[in-house]
Amino acid sequence: MDLDLRKLRYFVAVADRLHFGRAAEELHIAQPALSRQIRALEQDLGASLFTRDRHGVALTDAGRQLLADAGPLLASAHAVRRRVAVAARGSRRLVVGFRAGIPVIPATRAFEARHPDVVVDVQRMEWDDQAPMLLDGRVDVGYVRLPIDETGLRVTPLYTEPLMVVLPAGHRLAGKEEVTEADLTGEPLVWHADPSTHPTRRPHPDSGLRVRGVEETLEHVAAGRGISFVGRSATVFYSRPDISYVPIPELAPDQVCLAMAAARTSPLAEDFFTAAQATAEITAECGNYDPGVAVVE
């Protein structure tokens, strides 16, 4: 039996909120209709997806498994619609995503030399939307930083770069040649990534201010609200007088990778992969990395 994507979207709405009423409101349908659709999906799958009692709604084991699988599946369906729409317009376009500090131009120039008829657009990605943008088709190929949820993705390492601690210009450690984690004991943290997936960068788990991008991070650090960590490339692209960057060799380096949806079959995307791998060292040099730490697969 084919899986009904509409029912699957309804299921995800309920699973995300664990509340039929709020999910129905979000979906702009009546709650009884939503309940019927969920029951129909359970019948289709032959499994109960939710438990319902006076304490509320909870996912069953089968429901948790379906929720884990549903995201990439729905994103893939959405990406198919995007690609069909682009093909119908007769355009040839490749969207390349990138994280802050990663130069895209070296690979883009190499790619465009082989495909002068293809328009290459670039799209900035943050830590929390790397995988979603690749899976739903907003980005065809992306320069990503690990860690990333690799479910449904093909991820290829390109190179590594050292980490730097970001300090206010007047900080006691500003201007040092390098620091250790012990030097930073007790310092409040400003996070521009998910701390649950960065254990080596979370020496003080009970403190921290969550932000979304590098620019927000630097504003909070400059204001003295905490310290943070960035790849060395960010020090080139985000130089400012009220911030000091200091190497912290104890921490594992950032891994820069190239990624695309695993289900995607695109000669253009494959050619960009090739161009990116061939120009990885040039890309690293643009970020002022030490050639000794570049790793080209």
C-alpha positions in Angstrom: 0.0 0.0 0.0 1.3 3.5 -0.9 2.0 5.8 1.9 -0.3 8.9 1.8 1.9 11.9 2.1 -1.0 14.1 3.3 -1.7 11.7 6.2 2.0 11.7 6.9 2.1 15.5 7.1 -0.9 15.4 9.5 0.9 12.8 11.6 4.0 15.0 11.9 1.9 18.0 13.0 0.4 16.0 15.8 3.7 14.3 16.7 5.5 17.7 16.9 2.8 19.2 19.2 1.5 16.1 20.9 -1.9 17.8 20.9 -4.6 17.1 18.3 -6.4 20.4 18.9 -3.3 22.6 18.3 -2.2 20.5 15.3 -5.7 20.8 13.8 -5.5 24.6 14.2 -2.1 24.7 12.6 -3.3 22.6 9.7 -6.6 24.6 9.3 -8.8 21.5 9.5 -11.3 20.4 12.1 -10.0 18.2 14.9 -12.4 15.3 14.2 -11.2 15.2 10.6 -7.6 15.2 11.8 -8.4 12.3 14.2 -10.0 10.3 11.4 -6.9 10.8 9.2 -4.6 9.6 11.9 -6.7 6.5 12.5 -6.7 5.8 8.8 -2.9 6.1 8.7 -2.7 3.7 11.7 -4.9 1.3 9.8 -2.8 1.7 6.6 0.4 0.9 8.6 -1.1 -1.7 10.9 0.4 0.0 13.9 -0.8 2.3 16.7 1.1 5.6 16.5 -0.1 7.4 19.6 -1.3 6.6 23.0 -4.2 8.8 24.3 -5.2 8.9 27.9 -6.2 11.5 30.5 -2.6 12.5 30.8 -2.4 13.6 27.1 -1.0 12.3 23.9 2.3 10.4 23.5 4.1 8.6 20.7 4.4 4.8 20.6 7.6 3.1 19.5 6.1 2.8 16.1 5.2 6.5 16.1 8.7 7.5 17.1 10.1 5.4 14.3 7.7 7.0 11.8 8.5 10.5 13.0 12.2 9.8 12.4 11.6 8.6 8.9 8.9 11.1 8.0 11.1 14.2 7.8 13.5 13.1 5.0 10.6 11.5 3.2 8.4 14.7 3.2 11.5 16.8 2.4 12.3 14.6 -0.6 8.8 14.9 -1.9 8.9 18.7 -1.6 12.3 18.7 -3.4 10.9 16.7 -6.3 8.1 19.3 -6.7 10.8 22.1 -6.7 12.9 20.4 -9.3 10.0 19.6 -11.6 8.9 23.2 -11.4 12.4 24.4 -12.3 12.6 21.9 -15.2 9.2 23.1 -16.5 10.5 26.6 -16.7 13.4 25.4 -18.8 16.0 26.9 -16.5 19.4 25.4 -15.6 20.3 26.5 -12.1 22.3 25.1 -9.2 21.9 26.4 -5.7 25.0 26.0 -3.5 24.6 26.4 0.2 27.5 27.4 2.5 28.2 28.0 6.2 29.8 31.3 7.4 33.5 31.6 6.5 33.5 29.0 3.7 34.4 30.5 0.3 32.3 29.1 -2.5 33.9 31.0 -5.4 36.9 28.6 -6.2 34.6 25.6 -6.9 32.0 27.8 -8.5 34.5 29.2 -11.1 35.7 25.7 -11.8 32.2 24.4 -12.3 31.1 27.4 -14.5 34.1 26.8 -16.7 32.5 23.5 -17.6 28.9 24.7 -17.5 28.7 28.3 -18.7 25.0 27.9 -19.4 24.2 27.1 -15.7 23.4 29.8 -13.2 25.0 29.2 -9.8 23.2 30.8 -6.9 24.5 30.7 -3.4 22.5 30.5 -0.2 23.8 31.0 3.4 22.9 28.2 5.8 23.0 28.2 9.6 23.8 25.2 11.9 20.1 24.3 12.4 19.0 24.4 8.8 21.9 22.7 7.0 20.1 19.3 6.6 16.6 20.6 6.1 17.7 22.9 3.2 19.4 20.1 1.5 16.6 17.6 2.0 13.8 19.9 0.9 15.5 21.1 -2.3 16.2 24.7 -1.3 19.9 23.9 -1.7 21.2 21.4 -4.3 24.7 21.1 -2.8 26.0 22.5 0.5 29.3 23.2 2.2 28.5 22.1 5.7 30.2 21.9 9.1 30.0 18.8 11.2 28.1 17.7 13.2 25.1 17.4 11.0 22.2 14.9 11.0 23.3 12.8 8.0 20.0 11.0 7.7 19.1 11.0 4.0 22.3 12.8 3.1 25.5 12.0 1.3 28.3 13.7 3.2 31.9 13.9 1.8 34.8 15.4 3.9 36.8 18.2 2.3 39.2 19.6 4.9 39.5 20.6 8.5 40.3 23.9 10.1 41.4 24.8 13.7 39.1 26.3 16.2 39.6 29.7 17.8 38.1 31.0 21.0 36.3 34.3 20.6 36.9 36.8 23.4 36.0 40.5 24.1 38.9 42.7 23.1 39.5 43.6 26.8 39.5 40.1 28.1 42.3 38.9 30.3 43.3 36.2 27.7 42.9 38.4 24.6 46.2 38.6 22.6 47.6 35.3 24.0 49.3 33.0 21.5 47.0 30.2 22.5 44.7 29.1 25.4 43.6 25.8 27.0 40.2 24.7 28.2 41.5 25.1 31.8 42.1 28.8 31.1 38.4 29.2 30.3 37.0 27.6 33.4 34.1 29.5 34.7 33.6 31.7 31.5 30.0 32.1 30.4 29.4 30.8 26.9 27.7 32.1 23.8 26.6 29.2 21.5 26.1 29.5 17.8 25.6 25.8 17.4 23.6 23.0 19.1 25.5 22.3 22.4 24.0 18.8 22.6 26.1 17.8 19.5 29.3 19.7 20.5 30.4 18.0 23.7 34.1 19.0 23.1 33.1 22.6 22.9 30.9 22.6 26.0 33.3 22.7 29.0 30.7 24.4 31.1 27.3 22.7 30.5 25.4 24.8 33.0 26.1 28.1 31.4 25.4 29.5 28.0 23.5 31.9 25.8 22.0 30.4 22.7 22.2 32.4 19.4 21.8 31.4 15.8 24.5 32.9 13.7 28.1 34.1 13.8 27.0 37.8 13.6 24.8 37.4 16.7 27.6 35.5 18.5 30.1 38.3 17.9 27.7 41.0 19.1 27.1 39.1 22.4 30.9 38.4 22.9 31.8 42.0 22.2 29.2 43.1 24.7 30.9 40.9 27.4 28.1 38.4 27.7 30.4 35.4 27.2 33.0 33.7 25.0 32.5 31.4 22.0 34.3 29.2 19.5 34.5 29.5 15.7 36.5 28.0 12.9 39.6 30.0 11.9 38.1 31.1 8.6 35.6 33.2 10.6 38.5 35.2 11.9 39.3 36.3 8.3 35.7 37.1 7.3 34.7 38.7 10.6 37.5 40.9 11.8 36.5 43.6 14.2 38.3 45.8 16.8 36.2 44.8 19.8 36.8 41.0 19.3 39.9 38.9 19.9 40.5 35.5 18.4 42.9 33.1 20.1 43.8 29.5 19.1 42.7 26.7 21.4 44.6 23.6 20.1 43.1 21.2 22.7 39.7 21.2 20.8 39.2 19.0 17.8 39.2 21.0 14.5 36.1 21.8 12.5 35.4 19.4 9.7 34.1 21.0 6.5 32.2 18.7 4.2 30.2 18.8 1.0 26.7 17.4 1.2 23.7 16.7 -0.9 20.5 14.6 -0.6 21.3 10.9 -1.0 18.3 10.3 -3.2 19.3 13.1 -5.5 20.6 12.0 -9.0 21.9 15.1 -10.7 24.9 15.3 -13.2 25.2 19.0 -12.4 25.4 18.3 -8.6 28.0 15.6 -9.2 30.1 17.9 -11.3 30.0 20.5 -8.6 31.1 17.8 -6.1 34.1 17.1 -8.4 34.9 20.8 -8.7 34.7 21.3 -4.9 37.0 18.4 -4.2 39.5 19.6 -6.9 39.5 23.1 -5.4 39.4 22.2 -1.7 43.0 23.4 -1.1 42.3 26.7 -2.8 39.1 27.1 -0.7 41.2 26.4 2.4 43.8 29.0 1.5 41.0 31.6 0.9 40.1 31.1 4.5 43.7 31.6 5.6 44.1 28.0 6.8 47.3 26.3 7.5 47.9 24.0 4.4 49.1 21.4 6.8 45.6 20.8 8.2 43.9 20.7 4.9 42.5 17.2 4.2 41.4 16.5 0.6 39.5 13.3 0.1 
